[in-house]
Amino acid sequence: MPMPSYQVFCSTKDCKNPAQYKIAAHWSDGVVAELKTYGLCCEECLPTGLQRGRDRQMACQLTPGETLEPPGIFLLQHGKRDQVLQRQTELEEQILSPQSHAKPPSREE
Ligand SMILES: [Zn+2]
């Protein structure tokens, strides 16, 4: 076994899985920019976690000059700073557009 690193868990209530992803959004007030963390997720909870992050982002009151992007999925890596986490855009697309991996619509009038 390699050096034990601390284990982080999914932030979904009653979920005991280790967290693999971070739900976070880029925030800036024009001077400072940072990654705002909404939660940690295992693979199973990603759809709910992402949706919850998006709901919170929508409800967030911004002051003039502040920007907050819609939350995305970042691969959690121990010892890495937020700035270097890899964004999982393909996963986001799959979750946000469930039709994309179903068969294409062939409905005709
Ligand atoms: Zn979970």
Residues whose N, C-alpha, C, O or C-beta is under 5 A from the ligand:
A	BS01	ZN	C10 T12 C15 N17 C42 C45
